[in-house]
Amino acid sequence: TLGACISTAWPAHVACDCTTAISPAVHAELAKLRPGEVKMRQQWEEDESGWHKLPPRAWPPLQPKPDELQALKTAAERAEIDARGASTSSAHKERAAQAAFDLATCLTFNMIDPADGLRRYRSLAQEGHLDAMVAIGTILLEAIGCEPDEPQVAEGLAWMRRAADAQHPQALYELGCLHYLGSQPEHVPPDDAAALVFFEAAASDQHTSALFMVGEALLSRSEPTLADEARAVGLLHAAASRGHRSARSSILSLLDADAGLFGTKLSPQALAQRHAERLPVMPEACEHFGVYRGDGEAVGMDEVVKAAARCDVVIIGECHDDRVAHELEFYLLASLAARREHCALSLEMFEVDTQLVIDEYLAGLIREQDLLQDARPWANYLSDYRPLLEFSKHLGMRVLAANAPRRYVGAVGRKGTSLAEEAWPLGSYHWLPPLPLPPPSAPYLSHLRNDPAVVRTDQLGFDANPPPQGEEGEARCPYIGLASREGLLAPMLLWDTAMAQVIVGELERVPGGQVVHVCGSFHCEKGLGIAERIDTLRDKATSQCVVVIYPEHDCHRFVAERHSRAGDFVILTDASLSRSHDYMKGVESPG
């Protein structure tokens, strides 16, 4: 979703970090930008204020809003009638196809009726409509509004390749991404060289994101030629001129480095401060989210940042498919990293036994493909949590894999297996918090039994068989395969204690440091869960700030019965926006 997110102000793969030496070729190309640099920077800063108005995806180019559905249906019906005329021109047929495509886009990407949207796309694709082919590929490869399975992936790739054979730039770009990221290794082998071929082909048609990827690839070569470097700056600037926020960040970093602003290696905090200068100014009122104190007083994001910056631990509780929440998390992390000398990111989305893999990736020793394979990231990692990790990598921040390994959580949940030391090999306890686990508090027990969303809150970490349909399926937690709410107690205690233990360990390792932890909202609501466990595990007092983020149909209405004291700050986001994953479909939030 390039160009639509705060997080894309920082490239996922930084072409030039701020300590990179500027070659003569790069310097010469940057010199061409200097005469208009001031105006360019001002324009780009002004553009940042409109990030929240952009659609959550960069493609399709036109993404109608849900309230346009009826008008789109009427337009499609009229265009179809016109196209049926005996003497209809090709222009009429093109207009009918475009109207049908726009209607399918509204139905699918707004999650109104994805099945009907896919049916309409298929009808268009069978008639040779290239955009429809790409749309089908995107839907089936990303499992938008449908369950992922092998036949759908194969069909999606077939349509995407057919469009790419016709030199459709978006299809070429998507295939390049598949080779580069290795997200479908059974069908598209990870291959940087093959990825670059596709990116080059898309860039030749001025595809904005492809221009960025080629420019980045050229600068990232171990021994780039002078021609490579000169061309890379031109490609990045071309992408930046088209609104690509990561390309803009790369150009600004190159200009800053060229001007000598970063003559010595900066600390993570100093580097974060440079980045924070480019953060958009959050408006007091925003269409897609509202910010409140725990008592319901409306405030701005600046108040959240000020309060959180004073605390040892900041816990951000989210609904895992909330796109706006993920952008706000990035904003908070970037803001806090600029205010604290030592700031670490902690994530529920990685398990503690993958810490070494994450450390190797942050150090630049392994590829992203290796991280995706060996660190077992959640299904929505690339869309939702990758920006946090890449930002931390760029700054040199520590990233903590905080969750308990799912094999232990699953065993405890399914069989009631004891965690007593005699039950497991001694090596297992390296990945577990100190035993026995502290008992749950009465408020925690009450919260567990009454929360409607907890049964699915960690589904994204589970990749086995989905739950059955019906009442039994609705009551199961797919992450651990439980059959009752009562059976969730032991796994939830293990989850919360394990994450708290990782946070406490980092606080002890770096006195005076801060940990920003991202997790599902249930793990921290009302100051329970992880927040309670930190106080139990740590001898000294720990200042904490709990920020919970809930999607609501009216994000500007704080309902005391639902939201009061859920956190030190409560952020309500626009639930009408498309979700990044459909695992919470049909489950009301908050608890």
C-alpha positions in Angstrom: 0.0 0.0 0.0 2.8 2.4 -1.0 1.8 6.0 -0.8 -1.0 5.4 1.6 0.8 4.9 4.9 2.8 6.8 7.3 5.2 3.9 7.5 6.2 4.2 3.8 7.9 7.4 4.6 10.7 5.0 5.6 11.7 2.5 2.9 11.4 -1.1 3.7 14.9 -1.7 2.2 16.8 1.5 2.7 18.8 2.4 -0.4 21.1 4.8 1.4 21.4 5.0 5.1 22.5 8.3 6.5 26.1 7.3 7.0 26.7 6.1 3.4 29.5 7.8 1.5 28.2 9.7 -1.5 30.0 8.8 -4.8 30.8 11.4 -7.4 28.1 10.0 -9.7 25.5 10.3 -7.0 26.7 13.8 -6.1 26.5 14.9 -9.7 22.9 13.7 -10.0 21.9 15.3 -6.7 23.4 18.5 -7.8 20.7 18.7 -10.5 18.1 18.6 -7.8 19.6 21.4 -5.6 18.1 24.4 -7.4 14.5 23.2 -6.7 15.3 21.5 -3.4 13.6 23.9 -1.1 10.4 24.0 -3.0 10.5 20.2 -3.4 10.9 19.7 0.3 8.1 22.1 1.1 5.7 20.4 -1.4 6.5 17.0 0.0 5.9 18.1 3.6 2.5 19.6 2.5 1.6 16.3 0.9 2.2 14.4 4.1 -0.9 16.0 5.8 -3.1 14.1 3.4 -1.9 10.6 4.0 -5.1 9.5 5.8 -7.3 10.5 2.9 -5.6 8.0 0.6 -7.0 4.5 0.0 -5.4 1.6 1.9 -4.0 0.1 -1.3 -2.1 1.6 -4.2 -3.9 -0.5 -6.8 -6.4 -0.5 -8.4 -5.9 3.2 -9.3 -9.6 4.0 -8.7 -11.1 2.5 -5.5 -14.7 3.6 -5.0 -16.0 4.0 -1.5 -18.8 1.8 -0.1 -21.4 4.6 -0.4 -20.8 4.8 -4.1 -22.1 1.2 -4.7 -25.6 2.0 -5.9 -24.4 4.6 -8.3 -21.8 2.2 -9.7 -24.5 -0.5 -10.1 -26.6 2.0 -12.1 -23.7 3.1 -14.2 -22.7 -0.5 -15.0 -26.2 -1.4 -16.0 -26.6 1.6 -18.3 -23.2 1.1 -19.8 -24.0 -2.6 -20.5 -27.3 -1.7 -22.2 -25.4 0.9 -24.4 -22.8 -1.7 -25.3 -25.4 -4.2 -26.5 -26.5 -1.9 -29.3 -25.9 -3.3 -32.8 -23.9 -0.3 -33.9 -22.1 0.2 -30.6 -18.6 1.6 -31.0 -15.5 0.2 -29.2 -15.6 3.2 -27.0 -19.0 2.1 -25.6 -17.7 -1.4 -24.9 -14.6 0.1 -23.2 -16.8 2.3 -21.0 -19.0 -0.8 -20.1 -16.0 -2.8 -19.2 -14.6 0.0 -17.0 -17.9 0.5 -15.3 -18.1 -3.3 -14.6 -14.5 -3.2 -13.3 -15.2 -0.3 -10.9 -18.3 -2.1 -9.6 -16.3 -5.3 -9.0 -13.6 -3.2 -7.2 -16.1 -1.6 -4.9 -17.7 -5.0 -4.0 -14.3 -6.7 -3.4 -11.9 -4.3 -1.9 -14.5 -2.8 0.5 -15.4 -6.4 1.5 -19.1 -5.7 0.6 -19.5 -8.9 -1.4 -16.0 -10.3 -2.4 -17.5 -13.4 -4.0 -19.7 -11.4 -6.4 -16.8 -9.0 -7.1 -14.5 -12.0 -8.0 -17.2 -13.4 -10.2 -17.5 -10.1 -12.1 -13.7 -9.8 -12.4 -13.6 -13.4 -13.9 -16.2 -12.5 -16.5 -14.1 -9.5 -17.6 -10.8 -11.4 -17.5 -12.3 -14.1 -19.8 -13.0 -11.3 -22.3 -9.3 -10.2 -22.2 -9.6 -7.4 -19.6 -6.0 -7.1 -18.3 -6.8 -5.1 -15.1 -9.4 -7.8 -14.2 -6.7 -10.5 -14.6 -4.4 -8.6 -12.2 -7.3 -8.1 -9.8 -8.1 -11.8 -9.7 -4.4 -12.5 -9.1 -4.2 -10.1 -6.3 -7.4 -11.4 -4.6 -6.4 -15.1 -4.8 -2.8 -14.6 -3.9 -3.6 -12.4 -0.9 -6.8 -14.4 0.0 -8.9 -11.2 0.0 -12.3 -12.2 1.2 -11.6 -15.9 0.7 -9.8 -18.7 2.4 -6.3 -19.4 1.0 -5.7 -22.7 -0.7 -3.4 -24.2 -3.4 -5.9 -24.2 -6.3 -6.7 -20.5 -5.7 -3.0 -19.6 -5.5 -2.4 -21.5 -8.8 -5.3 -19.7 -10.5 -4.2 -16.3 -9.2 -0.7 -16.9 -10.5 -2.0 -18.0 -13.9 -4.0 -14.8 -14.3 -1.2 -12.6 -13.1 1.3 -14.3 -15.5 -1.2 -13.9 -18.4 -1.4 -10.2 -17.7 2.4 -10.0 -17.4 2.8 -11.7 -20.7 0.8 -8.8 -22.1 3.2 -6.4 -20.4 0.7 -5.1 -17.9 3.0 -3.1 -15.5 1.2 -3.9 -12.3 1.3 -7.7 -13.1 5.0 -7.4 -13.8 5.6 -5.6 -10.6 3.5 -8.1 -8.6 5.5 -11.0 -10.0 8.7 -9.2 -9.2 7.5 -8.9 -5.6 6.7 -12.6 -5.4 10.3 -13.4 -6.5 11.8 -10.9 -4.2 9.9 -11.6 -1.1 9.5 -15.4 -1.5 6.0 -15.3 -0.2 4.9 -18.1 -2.5 8.0 -20.3 -2.6 6.2 -23.4 -3.8 5.0 -21.6 -6.9 7.5 -18.7 -7.4 11.0 -19.4 -6.2 12.8 -16.6 -4.3 15.2 -15.1 -6.9 16.5 -11.5 -6.7 17.8 -11.6 -10.2 14.4 -12.7 -11.6 12.7 -10.1 -9.4 14.8 -7.3 -10.9 13.9 -8.4 -14.5 10.2 -8.0 -13.7 10.8 -4.7 -11.9 12.8 -3.4 -14.8 10.0 -4.4 -17.2 7.4 -2.6 -15.1 9.7 0.4 -14.6 10.1 0.8 -18.4 6.3 1.5 -18.4 6.9 4.1 -15.6 5.3 2.0 -12.9 6.0 4.1 -9.8 6.8 1.3 -7.3 8.9 -0.5 -9.8 10.9 2.7 -10.4 11.7 2.7 -6.7 12.6 -1.0 -6.5 15.0 -0.8 -9.5 16.6 2.4 -8.1 17.0 0.8 -4.7 18.4 -2.4 -6.2 21.0 -0.5 -8.2 22.2 1.5 -5.2 22.3 -1.7 -3.0 24.7 -3.6 -5.3 28.0 -4.4 -3.5 29.9 -2.7 -6.3 27.6 -0.5 -8.3 29.0 1.2 -11.4 28.9 4.9 -11.8 26.2 4.5 -14.5 24.2 2.4 -12.0 24.4 5.0 -9.3 23.5 7.9 -11.6 20.5 6.0 -13.0 19.4 4.9 -9.5 19.1 8.6 -8.4 17.1 9.4 -11.5 14.7 6.4 -10.9 14.2 7.3 -7.3 13.5 10.9 -8.1 11.0 9.8 -10.8 9.2 7.6 -8.3 9.3 10.4 -5.7 7.8 12.9 -8.2 4.9 10.5 -8.6 4.2 10.5 -4.9 6.1 7.4 -3.8 6.8 8.1 -0.1 9.7 5.6 0.3 11.4 7.1 -2.8 11.0 10.6 -1.3 12.6 9.4 1.9 15.5 7.9 0.0 16.0 11.1 -2.0 15.9 13.2 1.2 18.4 10.9 2.9 20.8 11.1 -0.1 20.5 14.9 -0.2 21.2 15.1 3.6 24.1 12.8 3.3 25.5 14.7 0.3 25.2 17.9 2.3 27.3 16.5 5.1 24.6 16.4 7.7 25.6 12.9 8.7 29.4 13.0 8.7 29.6 10.6 11.7 27.5 7.6 12.6 24.4 8.7 14.5 22.9 7.0 17.5 19.4 5.3 17.0 17.9 8.2 18.9 19.6 10.9 16.8 18.7 9.1 13.6 15.1 8.7 14.8 15.0 12.5 15.4 15.9 13.1 11.8 13.1 10.8 10.7 10.6 12.3 13.2 11.1 15.7 11.5 9.4 14.1 8.5 6.4 12.7 10.4 3.1 14.3 9.4 1.6 16.6 11.9 -1.4 14.8 13.3 -4.6 16.9 13.1 -6.7 17.4 16.2 -9.6 15.7 14.4 -9.2 13.0 11.8 -11.8 11.2 9.7 -10.5 7.8 10.4 -9.7 7.8 14.1 -10.4 9.5 17.4 -8.1 9.7 20.4 -9.3 9.7 24.1 -7.9 9.4 27.6 -9.2 6.5 29.5 -12.0 8.7 31.0 -13.3 9.7 27.6 -11.7 13.1 27.2 -10.8 13.8 23.6 -7.1 14.6 23.0 -4.6 14.6 20.2 -1.8 12.1 19.3 0.7 14.6 20.7 -0.7 14.0 24.2 -0.3 10.2 23.8 3.3 10.7 22.7 4.1 13.0 25.6 2.7 10.7 28.2 4.2 7.5 26.7 7.6 9.1 26.4 7.8 9.4 30.2 7.2 5.6 30.8 9.4 2.6 31.0 7.0 0.4 29.1 4.4 1.4 26.4 2.0 -1.4 25.6 -0.1 -0.9 22.4 -3.1 -3.2 22.2 -4.6 -3.7 18.7 -7.1 -5.6 16.6 -4.6 -7.4 14.4 -6.4 -6.6 11.1 -6.8 -2.9 11.7 -4.8 -0.9 9.0 -5.2 2.4 10.8 -3.9 0.9 14.1 -0.8 -0.3 12.3 -0.1 3.2 10.9 -0.6 4.7 14.4 1.7 2.2 15.9 4.4 3.2 13.4 3.8 6.9 14.3 4.1 6.2 18.0 7.3 4.0 17.6 9.0 6.7 15.4 8.0 9.5 17.8 9.1 7.6 20.9 12.4 6.4 19.4 13.2 10.1 18.8 12.6 11.0 22.5 14.3 8.1 24.3 18.0 7.3 24.2 17.4 3.6 24.4 14.1 2.3 22.9 13.4 -1.3 21.9 10.5 -2.7 20.0 8.8 -5.8 21.4 6.3 -7.9 19.3 3.8 -10.5 20.1 4.0 -11.5 16.4 7.3 -13.3 16.9 8.1 -16.2 19.3 11.1 -16.1 21.7 12.8 -19.1 20.0 13.2 -17.0 16.8 15.1 -14.2 18.5 18.4 -15.3 17.0 16.9 -15.2 13.5 15.6 -11.7 14.1 19.0 -10.6 15.4 20.7 -12.0 12.4 18.4 -10.1 10.1 18.7 -6.8 11.9 22.5 -7.2 11.6 22.2 -7.7 7.9 23.6 -11.2 8.0 20.6 -12.9 6.4 18.1 -12.0 3.7 14.5 -11.1 4.2 13.5 -14.4 2.6 15.4 -16.2 5.3 13.6 -14.2 8.0 10.2 -15.1 6.5 11.1 -18.8 6.3 12.8 -19.2 9.7 11.1 -16.7 12.0 7.6 -18.0 11.4 6.0 -14.5 11.1 2.2 -14.2 11.1 0.1 -14.3 8.0 -0.2 -10.5 7.9 3.4 -9.7 8.7 4.3 -8.2 5.3 1.4 -5.8 5.2 1.1 -4.9 8.9 4.3 -5.5 10.9 7.1 -5.3 8.4 7.3 -1.5 8.5 7.9 -1.6 12.3 10.7 -4.1 11.9 12.3 -2.4 8.9 12.2 1.0 10.7 13.9 -0.6 13.7 16.5 -2.2 11.5 17.3 1.1 9.8 17.8 2.8 13.2 19.7 0.0 14.8 17.1 -0.5 17.4 16.7 -3.8 19.3 13.6 -5.9 18.3 12.3 -8.5 20.8 10.5 -11.7 19.9 8.2 -11.8 22.8 5.6 -14.5 22.4 5.8 -18.0 23.9 6.4 -20.7 21.3 3.1 -21.9 20.0 4.0 -25.6 20.5 4.0 -25.0 24.3 0.9 -22.9 24.2 -0.8 -25.5 22.1 0.1 -28.4 24.3 -1.1 -26.6 27.4 -4.4 -25.6 25.8 -5.2 -28.9 24.1 -4.2 -31.3 26.8 -4.0 -29.3 30.0 -0.3 -30.4 30.0 1.6 -29.3 33.1 4.6 -27.0 32.8 6.1 -28.5 35.8 9.8 -29.0 35.3 9.6 -32.8 35.3 7.2 -32.8 32.3 9.6 -31.3 29.7 13.2 -31.7 28.7 15.4 -29.2 30.5 16.2 -27.4 27.2 12.5 -26.5 26.8 12.6 -24.2 29.8 15.0 -21.8 28.0 12.0 -20.6 26.1 9.5 -20.4 29.0 9.0 -17.8 31.7 9.9 -18.8 35.3 7.6 -21.4 36.8 5.2 -21.8 38.3 3.2 -19.1 36.6 1.7 -16.4 38.9 -2.0 -17.1 39.5 -4.5 -14.9 37.6 -6.2 -12.0 39.4 -10.0 -11.9 39.9 -10.4 -9.0 37.4 -8.4 -11.0 34.8 -10.6 -14.0 35.2 -13.7 -12.0 34.8 -12.3 -10.3 31.7 -11.4 -13.6 30.1 -14.8 -15.0 30.6 -16.7 -11.9 29.3 -14.6 -10.8 26.3 -16.3 -11.7 22.9 -13.2 -11.4 20.7 -10.5 -13.2 22.6 -11.3 -16.6 21.1 -9.9 -15.3 17.8 -7.4 -12.7 18.8 -4.3 -14.8 17.9 -5.5 -16.7 14.9 -3.0 -15.0 12.7 -0.2 -17.0 14.4 -1.8 -20.3 13.5 -1.4 -22.0 10.2 -3.0 -25.4 10.7 -6.5 -26.5 9.9 -9.2 -23.8 10.3 -11.9 -24.3 12.9 -15.2 -26.0 11.9 -18.3 -24.0 11.1 -21.1 -23.5 13.6 -21.1 -22.9 17.4 -18.2 -25.2 18.1 -16.0 -23.5 15.6 -16.9 -20.0 16.8 -15.9 -21.0 20.4 -12.5 -22.3 19.4 -9.2 -20.5 19.4 -7.4 -21.7 16.2 -4.0 -20.8 17.6 -4.2 -23.6 20.1 -7.2 -25.6 19.1 -9.3 -25.1 22.3 -12.9 -26.1 22.7 -14.0 -23.8 25.5 -13.3 -20.4 27.1 -12.4 -22.1 30.4 -9.6 -23.9 28.5 -8.1 -20.6 27.5 -6.9 -19.7 31.0 -3.7 -21.6 31.0 -2.6 -20.6 27.5 -3.5 -16.9 28.1 -1.5 -16.9 31.4 1.5 -18.4 29.5 1.2 -15.9 26.7 1.0 -12.9 29.0 3.7 -14.0 31.4 6.1 -14.9 28.5 5.7 -11.5 26.9 6.0 -9.7 30.3 9.2 -11.7 31.0 10.8 -10.6 27.8 9.9 -7.0 28.5 11.2 -7.1 32.0 14.4 -8.8 30.8 15.1 -5.9 28.4 14.4 -3.3 31.1 17.0 -5.1 33.4 19.5 -5.3 30.5 19.3 -1.6 29.7 18.6 0.5 32.8 16.7 3.6 31.9 15.6 2.2 28.5 12.1 2.0 27.1 10.2 -0.9 25.6 7.4 -0.4 23.1 5.3 -3.6 23.0 2.7 -4.4 20.3 0.1 -7.1 21.1 -3.6 -8.0 20.8 -5.7 -5.7 22.9 -6.9 -8.4 25.2 -3.4 -8.9 26.5 -3.3 -5.4 28.0 -6.9 -4.0 28.3 -7.8 -2.4 31.7 -4.2 -2.7 32.8 -4.5 -6.5 33.0 -2.6 -9.3 31.3 0.9 -8.2 30.4 0.7 -5.0 32.5 -0.2 -7.0 35.6 2.5 -9.6 34.9 5.3 -6.9 34.6 4.5 -5.6 38.0 4.5 -9.2 39.4 7.8 -10.2 37.8 9.8 -7.0 38.5 10.9 -5.9 42.0 11.1 -2.2 41.2 8.2 0.0 40.2 7.7 0.2 36.5 5.9 3.1 34.8 3.6 1.9 32.1 1.4 3.5 29.5 -1.3 1.3 28.0 -2.8 2.4 24.6 -5.6 0.3 23.2 -6.9 0.7 19.7 -10.4 -0.5 18.7 -12.1 -0.4 15.3 -15.6 1.1 15.7 -18.3 2.0 13.2 -18.3 5.5 14.8 -14.8 6.3 15.7 -15.8 9.7 17.1 -18.1 8.3 19.8 -16.6 7.2 23.1 -19.0 4.8 24.8 -18.3 4.7 28.5 -19.7 1.2 28.9 -17.4 -0.2 26.2 -14.3 2.0 26.3 -13.9 3.6 29.8 -10.6 2.7 31.4 -9.7 0.2 28.8 -6.3 1.9 28.7 -4.5 5.1 29.7 -5.5 6.1 26.1 -8.2 4.7 23.9 -8.0 5.2 20.1 -11.1 4.4 18.1 -10.5 3.7 14.4 -12.8 3.6 11.4 -14.2 0.0 11.1 -15.6 0.7 7.7 -12.2 0.7 6.1 -11.0 -2.5 4.5 -9.2 -4.9 6.8 -5.7 -6.3 6.3 -6.9 -9.8 7.1 -10.4 -11.4 7.6 -9.7 -13.4 10.7 -11.9 -11.2 12.9 -14.9 -11.2 10.5 -18.1 -11.3 12.5 -16.5 -10.7 15.9 -17.5 -7.5 17.7 -14.8 -5.3 19.3 -14.0 -4.2 21.9 -14.6 -6.5 24.8 
